[in-house]
């Protein structure tokens, strides 16, 4: 197996075997990111394909200052955000009549994280309305502030906060419904 530096250099030389190795080495983790930002597997596959086109086009800008995987993840996240922003900007509901609630200090409740399989949680996130899902992913998984989210998406801070609040509320309802089928209660 090639070192990251050799792999990148070989990819830049348009070595098809190296490009395939890069894809094989990182497509799994990058596909997981795509799944979080999309509604279904087919959309995630399309996003991953577009992301790899962009990766190979921008690979010459990777400066070996951090990990290759981190750089690839950032590119895929940005690709997903741009895809959603360009196609779904009109779906954000700017609700000035209902200010965002304060964020809860502990959102975990009293149930075990293993009570709901990871795949089920992913399906719940995928089923969120597009605006909710986008802000939720950016805030929770990418650790972006509401200010950063609002700048990237061209929405207000309050819209970002409201979308996150509604996403959390909807997810909580889905989790509670799922746990209820297993007779597990969630305590606030």
Secondary structure as UniProt FT lines:
FT   HELIX           4..12
FT   TURN            13..14
FT   HELIX           16..37
FT   HELIX           41..58
FT   HELIX           59..61
FT   HELIX           68..88
FT   HELIX           89..91
FT   TURN            109..110
FT   HELIX           113..115
FT   HELIX           118..126
FT   HELIX           130..136
FT   HELIX           137..141
FT   HELIX           146..153
FT   HELIX           157..181
FT   TURN            182..183
//
